[in-house]
Amino acid sequence: MRRTRLRAKGQLTLPEEIRTAARLEEGDLLEAEITEEGILLRPQKLIDATQAWFWSPEWAAGEREADADLAAGRGETFESGEAFIAALRQLAKPARKRRP
């Protein structure tokens, strides 16, 4: 169990292990509640932590690229998963054996 000190204006610093485990970042909102056990802090993420990967800058860039490809007509649709796999197999090149 870690200790932290209450500072001026009611400020406190949560230990790094807790911030990391709770996926807290600077500016995140926390809901504070008094319970029978003490003080309970609940992160109030605007984005569900399990979906945060979707909102990462890298993912957003990929989404923009995909949208641009669709808008430009660069895409292909398939009637089934099997048809998609068959198209991928046709694109795959067999590995060539090197001669000694």
N, C-alpha and C positions, 0 to 999 in steps of 0.2 A: 504494500500500500504506500502511495506517495503522498507527501504533504505539499501544500502550497500556501502562500501567504496572501492574505487580503490586503490590498494596497489602497491608496487614496482613491476616492470616488467609487469605492466598491469594486475595483478592478482586481482580477486574479489571473494567474497564468496556469493553464492546464499543462501537466507534464507532457512531454513530446510523445511518450508511449500511448497515452490516452488520446491525444489529438490524432495520431496515426491510426490507431485501432478504430476510432470513430469516424475517420476520414474527414476530419474537420480542417477547414482552411480559414485564413484570415478573412473576416467579414461575414462568416456564417452566423446565422441566427440560432440562438439557444433559448428554449423555453425553460423557465425556472419554476419549480413547484416545491412547496414544503410538504413532506410526507411524514409518516410516523417514524421512519428510519433516519430522516434528515432532509437534506436538500437534493432534489432530483433535477438534473439538467438533461433536456431532450434536444438533440439537434433538430432544427427545422429547415431541412434542405428543401429548396424549391424543386430540385431534381432528385428523384429517388436514387440513393447511393448505388443500388444494384443496376441502375441504368446510366450511371455517370459516364461510362465508356462511350456511349452513343453521342454524348454532347461534348466530347473532347475536340480540341482544334483539329487534330489529325482526321478524326472521323468526319467532322463537318466539311473539311476540305474534300474528302472522298465523295461525300454526298453531293457537293456542288459540281464536282467533276462528272459524276454519274448523271446528274440533271442536265448538264451541258451536252453530254453525249446523246441523251435521249432527245433533247430539243433539236439537235443537229441530225437526227435520224441514224446515229451510229448505235445500232443495237439489233438484236435478233431475238425472236421469241420461239418457243418450242411447245409442241402439243402435249408433251409429257416429260417426266424426269428421265425416262429411258431414251427419248429422242435427244435430250440435252447431253446425256452421257455418251451416246453414240457420236454426236458432233464433236465432243471433246476428244474422244478416242481418235477420230479422223484427223484432228489438229495435231495430236501428239505424234512426234517422230520417234521411230524406234531407235534405240541407242546403237550406234555403229561400233563394231569391234575394231580395235586398232591392230594393225599388223605390226609385228615386231621388227 
